[in-house]
Amino acid sequence: MEFLNEYHLAGLFIGICTFLIIGLFHPIVIKCEYYWGTKCWWVFLLLGIAGVAASVYVSDIILSSLLGVFAFSSFWTIKEVFDQEKRVQKGWFPKNPKRK
């Protein structure tokens, strides 16, 4: 972490990691809605709460920032799971034939 601060790369590192975290959540939303529907929203709520708690607890600013990004990406995923259900109903994404 000292390297990032010494060469003024902390902001760039946080930006890249934010991009990767958000990018990771897109396929997770699709897969979770496909296999479990909207019933999985509470998992993302718990992940978000845990991320907020960890972000407040950690003293390192870079790690704390990334935990905050993870937490609020988890909260945003709750909305996206419900939106994904609507996309499936419109036929934009496949519906799981095994799930009722």
Residue, then its C-alpha position, 0 to 999 in steps of 0.5 A: m500500500e505504501f507503493l501506491n501512496e508513494y507513487h500517487l497511484a491509490g486513486l487509480f488502483i481504487g478506480i480499477c478495483t471499483f470497475l472490477i467489483i461492479g463488473l463482477f456483480h453483473p454476471i452474479v445478478i444474472k446467475c442468481e436470478y436464473y437459479w433462485g429468482t428474487k429470493c436471494w435478495w437478502v444475501f446481498l443485504l447481508l453482504g452489504i451490511a457486512g461490507v459497511a461494517a468492515s469498511v468502518y472497522v478497517s483503518d487503511i483508506i484504500l481497503s476501506s474504500l474498496l470495502g465500501v464499494f463492495a458494500f454498496s455494489s451489494f446493495w445495488t444488486i438487490k435492485e438489479v435482481f428485481d430488475q433482472e426478473k423484469r428483463v426475463q419476463k420481457g424475454w431479454f434473458p432466458k428463464n430457468p425451466k426448472r424453477k417455478 
